[in-house]
Amino acid sequence: MIGVGSLGQHHARILGRHPNSKLEFVVDADEKRSRKIAKANKTSHLTDFNVLIGKIDAAVIAVPPSYHYQVSKPLLQNGIHCLVEKPFTLSVEESEELIEMARAKNLVLQVGHVERFNPAIVAAVPFISDPKFIEVNRLGPYDPRNKHIGVVLDLMIHDLDILFSLVKDKVISFEAHGAKIFSDTEDIAKVRLRYVNGCVADVSASRVSTEKYRKMRIFQSNSYVSINCAGKSLKVYKKKEGKTKITSFSDIDVKKPKLPSNEPLFYELDNFLSNVIEGKKSAVSGEHGRDAVELALDILKNMVF
């Protein structure tokens, strides 16, 4: 486990207890931090990730995004499977290089878009066939630790990735607006995406909210799907069988599927470990990470402040 900050410590916690993994090392540039997290997970600590080469089969990388490429590259070069936190890299060129490296060595390269493993998202997928309009809101309080990166690459990138998986088409145009409030990067961003198939998605990301709010609403010709990612709940509204006209709410069937209780991060790591053991390609591959980065960078390049 490389990088055990606010998110990495939870990766370490799960990996240290997962039956399909043996957590050999916790690595962090902050020795005090690495020692503390290693002790909590009954493993060894290091400050230099290069020492890992030749000693491990796989690595999870949760260092600051600006270091993703330089940490992942030597590991992949030496045959180590990698799960790299999002955003995958900070340039499309870096993403492409890592993808090619993993492909050449037949390695699993997974990107940490953990919301793909959120039980609410997973359960919603079978109900989504032809989205016409999608509304996404991902809001939360300001955290000074993330001031070096704006909300597009920090928060919105989750939803850009999810939208690619749901709409299954290319973005042909977008409008992007942002504001810098507490930092030198965008603290709030609103984007309207238009896809080749006609679908339109309004996506909002903010870190100037007092509450954590993660919701997605999907409107189709025959149904409305409401997803609460933070509360891990799902509601599907559909016209009742045989009804041609809606005269009251009683004509609408509302499904509330029961969702599994494990945290999304567990399912993400479980998937990564299974892919490494079974030699399968991840459902959230380097290519998916690259596509999300490419769109996010394009949005930032064209954002109106």
LINFENKA-V35445 format. One record per run of one state. SS is the DSSP state (alpha for helix, beta for strand, coil for the rest). FROM is the first residue (numbers start at 0). TO is the last residue. If there is no record, write none. Layout:
[[SS & FROM & TO] [SS & FROM & TO]]
This chain:
[[coil & 0 & 0] [beta & 1 & 1] [coil & 2 & 6] [alpha & 7 & 14] [coil & 15 & 23] [beta & 24 & 26] [coil & 27 & 29] [alpha & 30 & 39] [coil & 40 & 42] [beta & 43 & 45] [coil & 46 & 47] [alpha & 48 & 51] [coil & 52 & 56] [beta & 57 & 60] [coil & 61 & 63] [alpha & 64 & 76] [coil & 77 & 79] [beta & 80 & 84] [coil & 85 & 90] [alpha & 91 & 103] [coil & 104 & 107] [beta & 108 & 111] [coil & 112 & 112] [alpha & 113 & 116] [coil & 117 & 117] [alpha & 118 & 126] [coil & 127 & 129] [beta & 130 & 138] [coil & 139 & 142] [alpha & 143 & 145] [coil & 146 & 149] [alpha & 150 & 166] [coil & 167 & 169] [beta & 170 & 178] [coil & 179 & 186] [beta & 187 & 194] [coil & 195 & 198] [beta & 199 & 205] [coil & 206 & 211] [beta & 212 & 219] [coil & 220 & 221] [beta & 222 & 227] [coil & 228 & 231] [beta & 232 & 238] [coil & 239 & 247] [alpha & 248 & 250] [beta & 251 & 254] [coil & 255 & 262] [alpha & 263 & 277] [coil & 278 & 283] [beta & 284 & 284] [alpha & 285 & 300] [coil & 301 & 302] [beta & 303 & 303] [coil & 304 & 304]]
